[in-house]
Amino acid sequence: MKIYQSWLGAALALIYTCAAVYVVQDELRNTGGGWINLRGMGVVLVTAPSQATFGVVLEWLGVPRVDYSEPGLGGYSQLALHVLVSAAVVYLLGCGIEWATRRWLLPRLVS
C-alpha cells in the first residue's frame, strides 16, 4: 500500500502545530481572569477535531478531562495527544486538497 505524501498537507500541519502549541501554552500560562474565566476555551477550539473524535473515545474509556488550572502529567500528555491527532487531521485535509487539485484542476490547465 502506497502512502501518499503531500507537501501542502505537511505545510498546513506544521503551521497548525506551531499555532496550537502557542495557544495551549498561552492558555496554561495565563492564570488571569476576573469575574468570568474562559480558561481552556482556546485549547478546546484549537483541538476541536481531536476533541470531537478521539476525546469522545477517551471519555468512553473513563479518562478524566483535563483540568486546565493544574493539568499534571496526564493532562499534559492528553493535550499533546489532542494536538497530534488534530495535526494529523489537518495533514489529511491538506493531502485531500492537493490530491483534488492534481486530479481535477491541473489536467485542465495542461491540456
N, C-alpha and C positions, 0 to 999 in steps of 0.2 A: 504494500500500500504506500503510495507516494504522499508525502506531506507537502502541501502547497505552502511555499514561502512567500510572504508578502512584505514588501518594503513599506507600503502605506500602512499596513496593519502594525508593523513593528514601530514605525514612527509615531502613530497615534497612541499605541500602548505605552511607549516611552514618555510621551508628553502627558498622558493621563497619570502614569505612575508618579511622575515628578509633582504634578498638581495635587494628587491625592495624598502623597506623603507630606507635603506642605500643609494641606488642610487638616490632616489628622494631628500632626504635631502642634499646629497652632491651636486647635480645639483643646488638646490636652494640656497645653502650657498655660493658656489664659484661664485663670480661675475667676475672672471678674463677672459681675452680674449683680444687678441691684434687685429691684422688685420682681423682675421676670428674668429667668435664666433659661436660655435655649442651648445650653451646653450639650454637645453631641449632635445637634441638628445638621451641621455641616458634614460630619462624618457619615451620618445616615444618608444624606443626599449624594455625597461623592461615591459611596459604596452601594448605591441602590441596586445595581444589577446583581450583586452578590447577596445583598440582604433579602431580595425577593426570591432568590433561588436557593442558594446554599445556606442562608440564615434560617430558612424555614426547616431545612433538614437538621441543622444544629439544634433548633428549639425542640423538634420532634425527638431528638436523641437525648434531650434533657440538659444540654449545655446552657448554663445561665447567660443572660445578656450581659453586655459589657457595662461595667459601672464606670462612667466617664470621670468621676471625681477621684477614684482610686482603682485604676484598671488592673494592676497586678500583672503577673506573668501570663496568666490565662487570657486576660483581656487584651494585652498587647499582641499575643500570638493570634487571637481571634481577629483583631483588627488587621494584622499583616496578612492573614489568610483572606479576609474580605477584599483587601486591596489587590492581592494577586489574582483572585478569581475575577474581579471586575476588570483588571488589566487584560486577562485572557478573553473576556467577552468583548472588550474594545478591540483587541487584536483580530478576533474573528469578524467583527463588524467591518474593520478596515480591509481585511482579506476579502470579504464579500464584495465590498465596493470596488476593489481593484480587479477582482475576477469579472464582475459585471462590466466594468469599463473595458477591459481587454476583450471580452467576449462580444459585446454588442456595439460599443462606440468606435473602437479602433478599426475593426474591419470596414466600417462605412467610410472612415476617413482615408484609409489606404486605397480603396478601390474607386 
